[in-house]
Amino acid sequence: MRAELRTLPGDLADAVARRLVAADLAEDPEQAYQFTLAARRLAARVGVVREACGIAAYRAGRWADALAELRTARRLTGRGGYLPLMADCERALGRPDRALAIINDPGVGGLDREVQIELRIVESGIRRDEERPAAAAVALQVPELTDGRLRPWSARLFYAYADALLDAGRAEEAQDWFGRAAAADADEETDAAERFEDLDTAVLEDLAATSDDDPEAAQEAEDARPATEDADPAREASPGPEASPAQEASPAQEANPAQEDGAANEARPGQEARPANEDGAAGEASPAGKAGPVAEADRVTTADRAEDAG
């Protein structure tokens, strides 16, 4: 940047540089854009100034302004690093055909590999806009996706691929690629780690919902639980603390609550009533019986990449 500003008189170069630095430090995208406009008013024919103005407009969501500034910057500097931003502006303006024309331009083959990957990411976004998630994923299946080598732009590629997989309904694969993006994103330029955690929570919730909706799965879970109630013979005893010993001998009498308090003796005339068990221990339930137990690639980062390439 300083080399290009040297073409300006000393005082003017300093004034332009101050405005460009202020734009770079501004947290508000619109304010940053206004600083670059101030610099452009002082040096409209300097390529680096038009480049900064175009990137700031892009970050502020001013797609038409960004496209115009980046075209001018490319004409002044001859650099191709602006093409991904230009294609994305065309996409944002609802002109996918023009965006694809930029992406498929024969001259793209001679650009840096990073610029080519950024163009692929834009193409993937266009396919998602067209509701073709499978094609969006295919657009990113480049050798660098799976060759095991990490590059400065690998996190962006992994992130965009994860977004495409998620749109295609392949949530588990998407989670895996968000995890890879997070591991490759040492500078935390993306929110890959958050997306990974969100998907992890969503998968657990889906599994819980599936278990609730599937009676067979619920039955299997129930069968797997300890059969505490069935294993406790004391639960089969009569609930009455004064149950007659005669009631213990007959299964039919156990099931009939009307036989409590010596009812079985009344049903058999001529026999003397047998005294009830005083301690009633067989009628009490044991303690064991009571213890019954389950995106879209980040445009701001793209702009940073283009600015670095510049």
Helices and strands as residue ranges (DSSP letters): H 2-5, H 10-25, H 29-42, H 47-59, H 63-77, H 83-92, H 96-103, G 106-110, H 113-129, H 133-139, G 143-145, H 154-167, H 171-184, H 192-213, H 215-224, H 228-231, G 233-236, H 245-249, H 251-254, G 257-259, H 263-266, G 281-283, H 287-290, H 299-309
